[in-house]
Amino acid sequence: MAIQEELSTAWQTLLPSFPTSNIHVLPSIQDAVQVVRSLSAPNVEVLACGSLHLVGGVIEVADLGGVAL
C-alpha cells in the first residue's frame, strides 16, 4: 500500500484545500464500498477509475451491475 500512500500525499500536495478527512487509503474494494455507504450525505457521487479489474470489482462488490454503464 506504499504507492497508495504516496498518491494520497501527492493529492494533498496538489490540492491542499481538500479536506484530509475525505482522503482514504484502504486495503480492499470492500472497505472502500463500506466507507462510501457509511457517508451521511443524501447523494454521493463516486468516480471509480483504474483498471477494468478494479472498476469491475467495484461494480460487483457494490452490486451495481444493473445500473453501471
Biopython code that builds the backbone (N, CA, C, O; Angstrom):
import numpy as np
from Bio.PDB.StructureBuilder import StructureBuilder

atoms = [
    (1, "MET", "N", (0.815, -1.189, 0.000)),
    (1, "MET", "CA", (0.000, 0.000, 0.000)),
    (1, "MET", "C", (0.862, 1.259, 0.000)),
    (1, "MET", "O", (0.353, 2.372, 0.131)),
    (2, "ALA", "N", (2.149, 1.073, -0.146)),
    (2, "ALA", "CA", (3.062, 2.220, -0.143)),
    (2, "ALA", "C", (2.761, 3.177, -1.287)),
    (2, "ALA", "O", (2.809, 4.394, -1.107)),
    (3, "ILE", "N", (2.450, 2.639, -2.459)),
    (3, "ILE", "CA", (2.138, 3.501, -3.611)),
    (3, "ILE", "C", (0.862, 4.294, -3.342)),
    (3, "ILE", "O", (0.788, 5.479, -3.668)),
    (4, "GLN", "N", (-0.134, 3.653, -2.752)),
    (4, "GLN", "CA", (-1.382, 4.346, -2.448)),
    (4, "GLN", "C", (-1.147, 5.483, -1.452)),
    (4, "GLN", "O", (-1.738, 6.555, -1.578)),
    (5, "GLU", "N", (-0.285, 5.247, -0.469)),
    (5, "GLU", "CA", (0.042, 6.300, 0.494)),
    (5, "GLU", "C", (0.756, 7.460, -0.200)),
    (5, "GLU", "O", (0.506, 8.624, 0.109)),
    (6, "GLU", "N", (1.650, 7.133, -1.146)),
    (6, "GLU", "CA", (2.345, 8.176, -1.902)),
    (6, "GLU", "C", (1.357, 8.984, -2.741)),
    (6, "GLU", "O", (1.475, 10.206, -2.832)),
    (7, "LEU", "N", (0.392, 8.314, -3.348)),
    (7, "LEU", "CA", (-0.616, 9.021, -4.137)),
    (7, "LEU", "C", (-1.480, 9.915, -3.259)),
    (7, "LEU", "O", (-1.869, 11.008, -3.672)),
    (8, "SER", "N", (-1.778, 9.458, -2.059)),
    (8, "SER", "CA", (-2.539, 10.271, -1.117)),
    (8, "SER", "C", (-1.768, 11.537, -0.764)),
    (8, "SER", "O", (-2.336, 12.628, -0.715)),
    (9, "THR", "N", (-0.486, 11.383, -0.521)),
    (9, "THR", "CA", (0.367, 12.534, -0.207)),
    (9, "THR", "C", (0.447, 13.488, -1.391)),
    (9, "THR", "O", (0.399, 14.705, -1.216)),
    (10, "ALA", "N", (0.569, 12.941, -2.590)),
    (10, "ALA", "CA", (0.622, 13.777, -3.796)),
    (10, "ALA", "C", (-0.673, 14.565, -3.948)),
    (10, "ALA", "O", (-0.639, 15.750, -4.278)),
    (11, "TRP", "N", (-1.813, 13.920, -3.711)),
    (11, "TRP", "CA", (-3.114, 14.593, -3.811)),
    (11, "TRP", "C", (-3.182, 15.757, -2.818)),
    (11, "TRP", "O", (-3.635, 16.851, -3.157)),
    (12, "GLN", "N", (-2.725, 15.505, -1.594)),
    (12, "GLN", "CA", (-2.749, 16.552, -0.569)),
    (12, "GLN", "C", (-1.826, 17.714, -0.934)),
    (12, "GLN", "O", (-2.115, 18.868, -0.616)),
    (13, "THR", "N", (-0.729, 17.407, -1.596)),
    (13, "THR", "CA", (0.204, 18.444, -2.029)),
    (13, "THR", "C", (-0.384, 19.268, -3.172)),
    (13, "THR", "O", (-0.258, 20.493, -3.196)),
    (14, "LEU", "N", (-1.026, 18.584, -4.118)),
    (14, "LEU", "CA", (-1.599, 19.273, -5.276)),
    (14, "LEU", "C", (-2.839, 20.080, -4.925)),
    (14, "LEU", "O", (-3.109, 21.107, -5.548)),
    (15, "LEU", "N", (-3.587, 19.628, -3.940)),
    (15, "LEU", "CA", (-4.833, 20.294, -3.575)),
    (15, "LEU", "C", (-4.911, 20.426, -2.048)),
    (15, "LEU", "O", (-5.692, 19.726, -1.403)),
    (16, "PRO", "N", (-4.108, 21.318, -1.478)),
    (16, "PRO", "CA", (-4.042, 21.415, -0.014)),
    (16, "PRO", "C", (-5.347, 21.842, 0.645)),
    (16, "PRO", "O", (-5.526, 21.619, 1.842)),
    (17, "SER", "N", (-6.256, 22.445, -0.099)),
    (17, "SER", "CA", (-7.528, 22.866, 0.496)),
    (17, "SER", "C", (-8.520, 21.704, 0.621)),
    (17, "SER", "O", (-9.537, 21.836, 1.301)),
    (18, "PHE", "N", (-8.236, 20.576, -0.024)),
    (18, "PHE", "CA", (-9.130, 19.416, 0.055)),
    (18, "PHE", "C", (-9.039, 18.806, 1.450)),
    (18, "PHE", "O", (-7.937, 18.565, 1.942)),
    (19, "PRO", "N", (-10.172, 18.555, 2.093)),
    (19, "PRO", "CA", (-10.142, 18.038, 3.470)),
    (19, "PRO", "C", (-9.472, 16.658, 3.544)),
    (19, "PRO", "O", (-9.869, 15.730, 2.840)),
    (20, "THR", "N", (-8.482, 16.538, 4.380)),
    (20, "THR", "CA", (-7.794, 15.249, 4.501)),
    (20, "THR", "C", (-8.715, 14.163, 5.054)),
    (20, "THR", "O", (-8.461, 12.974, 4.863)),
    (21, "SER", "N", (-9.771, 14.566, 5.731)),
    (21, "SER", "CA", (-10.730, 13.573, 6.238)),
    (21, "SER", "C", (-11.484, 12.889, 5.106)),
    (21, "SER", "O", (-12.119, 11.857, 5.320)),
    (22, "ASN", "N", (-11.418, 13.454, 3.903)),
    (22, "ASN", "CA", (-12.080, 12.863, 2.739)),
    (22, "ASN", "C", (-11.127, 12.047, 1.879)),
    (22, "ASN", "O", (-11.500, 11.599, 0.794)),
    (23, "ILE", "N", (-9.919, 11.852, 2.345)),
    (23, "ILE", "CA", (-8.938, 11.045, 1.622)),
    (23, "ILE", "C", (-8.779, 9.739, 2.379)),
    (23, "ILE", "O", (-8.434, 9.733, 3.561)),
    (24, "HIS", "N", (-9.032, 8.643, 1.699)),
    (24, "HIS", "CA", (-8.972, 7.329, 2.343)),
    (24, "HIS", "C", (-8.045, 6.417, 1.550)),
    (24, "HIS", "O", (-8.167, 6.299, 0.331)),
    (25, "VAL", "N", (-7.142, 5.790, 2.236)),
    (25, "VAL", "CA", (-6.313, 4.741, 1.644)),
    (25, "VAL", "C", (-6.750, 3.453, 2.322)),
    (25, "VAL", "O", (-6.540, 3.258, 3.519)),
    (26, "LEU", "N", (-7.361, 2.581, 1.535)),
    (26, "LEU", "CA", (-7.978, 1.386, 2.104)),
    (26, "LEU", "C", (-7.433, 0.133, 1.430)),
    (26, "LEU", "O", (-7.034, 0.181, 0.267)),
    (27, "PRO", "N", (-7.411, -0.982, 2.145)),
    (27, "PRO", "CA", (-6.788, -2.191, 1.613)),
    (27, "PRO", "C", (-7.630, -2.988, 0.619)),
    (27, "PRO", "O", (-7.107, -3.876, -0.055)),
    (28, "SER", "N", (-8.921, -2.687, 0.517)),
    (28, "SER", "CA", (-9.741, -3.507, -0.381)),
    (28, "SER", "C", (-10.917, -2.716, -0.952)),
    (28, "SER", "O", (-11.293, -1.662, -0.440)),
    (29, "ILE", "N", (-11.471, -3.249, -2.008)),
    (29, "ILE", "CA", (-12.668, -2.670, -2.617)),
    (29, "ILE", "C", (-13.818, -2.722, -1.617)),
    (29, "ILE", "O", (-14.598, -1.776, -1.513)),
    (30, "GLN", "N", (-13.920, -3.820, -0.889)),
    (30, "GLN", "CA", (-14.992, -3.960, 0.097)),
    (30, "GLN", "C", (-14.922, -2.847, 1.130)),
    (30, "GLN", "O", (-15.947, -2.277, 1.503)),
    (31, "ASP", "N", (-13.722, -2.537, 1.593)),
    (31, "ASP", "CA", (-13.572, -1.464, 2.573)),
    (31, "ASP", "C", (-13.977, -0.122, 1.979)),
    (31, "ASP", "O", (-14.613, 0.687, 2.655)),
    (32, "ALA", "N", (-13.614, 0.124, 0.721)),
    (32, "ALA", "CA", (-13.960, 1.387, 0.070)),
    (32, "ALA", "C", (-15.468, 1.524, -0.092)),
    (32, "ALA", "O", (-16.024, 2.592, 0.164)),
    (33, "VAL", "N", (-16.131, 0.456, -0.514)),
    (33, "VAL", "CA", (-17.589, 0.497, -0.678)),
    (33, "VAL", "C", (-18.254, 0.727, 0.673)),
    (33, "VAL", "O", (-19.243, 1.455, 0.764)),
    (34, "GLN", "N", (-17.720, 0.116, 1.713)),
    (34, "GLN", "CA", (-18.284, 0.304, 3.054)),
    (34, "GLN", "C", (-18.159, 1.761, 3.506)),
    (34, "GLN", "O", (-19.094, 2.303, 4.095)),
    (35, "VAL", "N", (-17.020, 2.400, 3.239)),
    (35, "VAL", "CA", (-16.844, 3.805, 3.607)),
    (35, "VAL", "C", (-17.844, 4.675, 2.862)),
    (35, "VAL", "O", (-18.471, 5.550, 3.460)),
    (36, "VAL", "N", (-17.999, 4.448, 1.574)),
    (36, "VAL", "CA", (-18.946, 5.247, 0.782)),
    (36, "VAL", "C", (-20.365, 5.054, 1.307)),
    (36, "VAL", "O", (-21.118, 6.019, 1.442)),
    (37, "ARG", "N", (-20.720, 3.834, 1.596)),
    (37, "ARG", "CA", (-22.081, 3.572, 2.097)),
    (37, "ARG", "C", (-22.323, 4.174, 3.472)),
    (37, "ARG", "O", (-23.469, 4.425, 3.844)),
    (38, "SER", "N", (-21.262, 4.408, 4.229)),
    (38, "SER", "CA", (-21.424, 4.967, 5.572)),
    (38, "SER", "C", (-21.573, 6.485, 5.566)),
    (38, "SER", "O", (-21.873, 7.076, 6.603)),
    (39, "LEU", "N", (-21.369, 7.123, 4.424)),
    (39, "LEU", "CA", (-21.485, 8.579, 4.350)),
    (39, "LEU", "C", (-22.929, 8.996, 4.562)),
    (39, "LEU", "O", (-23.853, 8.332, 4.093)),
    (40, "SER", "N", (-23.113, 10.092, 5.266)),
    (40, "SER", "CA", (-24.472, 10.517, 5.600)),
    (40, "SER", "C", (-25.078, 11.451, 4.561)),
    (40, "SER", "O", (-26.247, 11.818, 4.676)),
    (41, "ALA", "N", (-24.313, 11.842, 3.555)),
    (41, "ALA", "CA", (-24.837, 12.742, 2.523)),
    (41, "ALA", "C", (-25.933, 12.024, 1.725)),
    (41, "ALA", "O", (-25.818, 10.829, 1.453)),
    (42, "PRO", "N", (-26.993, 12.748, 1.349)),
    (42, "PRO", "CA", (-28.107, 12.095, 0.639)),
    (42, "PRO", "C", (-27.723, 11.592, -0.756)),
    (42, "PRO", "O", (-28.175, 10.524, -1.168)),
    (43, "ASN", "N", (-26.917, 12.328, -1.469)),
    (43, "ASN", "CA", (-26.497, 11.916, -2.804)),
    (43, "ASN", "C", (-24.977, 11.950, -2.881)),
    (43, "ASN", "O", (-24.368, 13.020, -2.885)),
    (44, "VAL", "N", (-24.386, 10.797, -2.941)),
    (44, "VAL", "CA", (-22.939, 10.700, -3.015)),
    (44, "VAL", "C", (-22.582, 10.221, -4.412)),
    (44, "VAL", "O", (-23.087, 9.200, -4.878)),
    (45, "GLU", "N", (-21.715, 10.961, -5.070)),
    (45, "GLU", "CA", (-21.235, 10.555, -6.384)),
    (45, "GLU", "C", (-19.811, 10.064, -6.235)),
    (45, "GLU", "O", (-18.982, 10.705, -5.588)),
    (46, "VAL", "N", (-19.537, 8.924, -6.839)),
    (46, "VAL", "CA", (-18.220, 8.310, -6.738)),
    (46, "VAL", "C", (-17.702, 8.052, -8.133)),
    (46, "VAL", "O", (-18.424, 7.542, -8.990)),
    (47, "LEU", "N", (-16.462, 8.401, -8.357)),
    (47, "LEU", "CA", (-15.793, 8.096, -9.610)),
    (47, "LEU", "C", (-14.767, 7.017, -9.322)),
    (47, "LEU", "O", (-13.793, 7.252, -8.607)),
    (48, "ALA", "N", (-14.984, 5.841, -9.876)),
    (48, "ALA", "CA", (-14.020, 4.746, -9.738)),
    (48, "ALA", "C", (-13.236, 4.670, -11.034)),
    (48, "ALA", "O", (-13.800, 4.411, -12.096)),
    (49, "CYS", "N", (-11.957, 4.894, -10.944)),
    (49, "CYS", "CA", (-11.139, 4.843, -12.148)),
    (49, "CYS", "C", (-9.900, 3.997, -11.886)),
    (49, "CYS", "O", (-9.386, 3.929, -10.770)),
    (50, "GLY", "N", (-9.464, 3.388, -12.903)),
    (50, "GLY", "CA", (-8.315, 2.496, -12.789)),
    (50, "GLY", "C", (-8.458, 1.402, -13.814)),
    (50, "GLY", "O", (-8.986, 1.620, -14.904)),
    (51, "SER", "N", (-7.991, 0.241, -13.465)),
    (51, "SER", "CA", (-8.049, -0.895, -14.385)),
    (51, "SER", "C", (-9.482, -1.416, -14.496)),
    (51, "SER", "O", (-10.328, -1.122, -13.651)),
    (52, "LEU", "N", (-9.737, -2.180, -15.530)),
    (52, "LEU", "CA", (-11.045, -2.832, -15.660)),
    (52, "LEU", "C", (-11.266, -3.794, -14.492)),
    (52, "LEU", "O", (-12.398, -4.002, -14.056)),
    (53, "HIS", "N", (-10.194, -4.367, -14.000)),
    (53, "HIS", "CA", (-10.286, -5.253, -12.840)),
    (53, "HIS", "C", (-10.814, -4.496, -11.623)),
    (53, "HIS", "O", (-11.699, -4.985, -10.921)),
    (54, "LEU", "N", (-10.281, -3.321, -11.378)),
    (54, "LEU", "CA", (-10.721, -2.506, -10.242)),
    (54, "LEU", "C", (-12.163, -2.057, -10.409)),
    (54, "LEU", "O", (-12.983, -2.240, -9.509)),
    (55, "VAL", "N", (-12.471, -1.474, -11.550)),
    (55, "VAL", "CA", (-13.820, -0.958, -11.777)),
    (55, "VAL", "C", (-14.835, -2.107, -11.759)),
    (55, "VAL", "O", (-15.922, -1.969, -11.199)),
    (56, "GLY", "N", (-14.480, -3.225, -12.365)),
    (56, "GLY", "CA", (-15.367, -4.394, -12.325)),
    (56, "GLY", "C", (-15.592, -4.878, -10.904)),
    (56, "GLY", "O", (-16.695, -5.292, -10.548)),
    (57, "GLY", "N", (-14.527, -4.823, -10.082)),
    (57, "GLY", "CA", (-14.661, -5.207, -8.679)),
    (57, "GLY", "C", (-15.599, -4.291, -7.926)),
    (57, "GLY", "O", (-16.388, -4.750, -7.101)),
    (58, "VAL", "N", (-15.521, -2.998, -8.200)),
    (58, "VAL", "CA", (-16.422, -2.034, -7.551)),
    (58, "VAL", "C", (-17.861, -2.323, -7.959)),
    (58, "VAL", "O", (-18.759, -2.330, -7.117)),
    (59, "ILE", "N", (-18.079, -2.560, -9.236)),
    (59, "ILE", "CA", (-19.438, -2.865, -9.711)),
    (59, "ILE", "C", (-19.964, -4.118, -9.022)),
    (59, "ILE", "O", (-21.121, -4.155, -8.602)),
    (60, "GLU", "N", (-19.136, -5.131, -8.904)),
    (60, "GLU", "CA", (-19.550, -6.392, -8.282)),
    (60, "GLU", "C", (-19.816, -6.229, -6.785)),
    (60, "GLU", "O", (-20.876, -6.621, -6.296)),
    (61, "VAL", "N", (-18.864, -5.654, -6.064)),
    (61, "VAL", "CA", (-18.992, -5.534, -4.605)),
    (61, "VAL", "C", (-20.145, -4.619, -4.229)),
    (61, "VAL", "O", (-20.864, -4.893, -3.269)),
    (62, "ALA", "N", (-20.332, -3.532, -4.975)),
    (62, "ALA", "CA", (-21.403, -2.576, -4.666)),
    (62, "ALA", "C", (-22.740, -3.006, -5.259)),
    (62, "ALA", "O", (-23.744, -2.311, -5.098)),
    (63, "ASP", "N", (-22.758, -4.140, -5.937)),
    (63, "ASP", "CA", (-23.986, -4.665, -6.554)),
    (63, "ASP", "C", (-24.623, -3.631, -7.490)),
    (63, "ASP", "O", (-25.807, -3.313, -7.386)),
    (64, "LEU", "N", (-23.793, -3.121, -8.408)),
    (64, "LEU", "CA", (-24.242, -2.091, -9.346)),
    (64, "LEU", "C", (-24.388, -2.619, -10.777)),
    (64, "LEU", "O", (-24.491, -1.837, -11.722)),
    (65, "GLY", "N", (-24.397, -3.922, -10.930)),
    (65, "GLY", "CA", (-24.470, -4.499, -12.277)),
    (65, "GLY", "C", (-25.665, -4.042, -13.082)),
    (65, "GLY", "O", (-25.589, -3.965, -14.308)),
    (66, "GLY", "N", (-26.763, -3.738, -12.421)),
    (66, "GLY", "CA", (-27.966, -3.313, -13.134)),
    (66, "GLY", "C", (-27.955, -1.867, -13.566)),
    (66, "GLY", "O", (-28.756, -1.477, -14.416)),
    (67, "VAL", "N", (-27.067, -1.054, -13.004)),
    (67, "VAL", "CA", (-27.065, 0.377, -13.315)),
    (67, "VAL", "C", (-25.745, 0.883, -13.879)),
    (67, "VAL", "O", (-25.673, 2.002, -14.388)),
    (68, "ALA", "N", (-24.700, 0.064, -13.793)),
    (68, "ALA", "CA", (-23.380, 0.511, -14.279)),
    (68, "ALA", "C", (-23.372, 0.548, -15.792)),
    (68, "ALA", "O", (-23.934, -0.322, -16.457)),
    (69, "LEU", "N", (-22.725, 1.571, -16.323)),
    (69, "LEU", "CA", (-22.635, 1.695, -17.774)),
    (69, "LEU", "C", (-21.327, 1.125, -18.256)),
    (69, "LEU", "O", (-21.055, 1.133, -19.456)),
]
sb = StructureBuilder()
sb.init_structure("model")
sb.init_model(0)
sb.init_chain("A")
sb.init_seg("    ")
for serial, (resi, resn, name, xyz) in enumerate(atoms, 1):
    if name == "N":
        sb.init_residue(resn, " ", resi, " ")
    sb.init_atom(name, np.array(xyz, "f"), 0.0, 1.0, " ", f" {name:<3s}", serial, name[0])
structure = sb.get_structure()
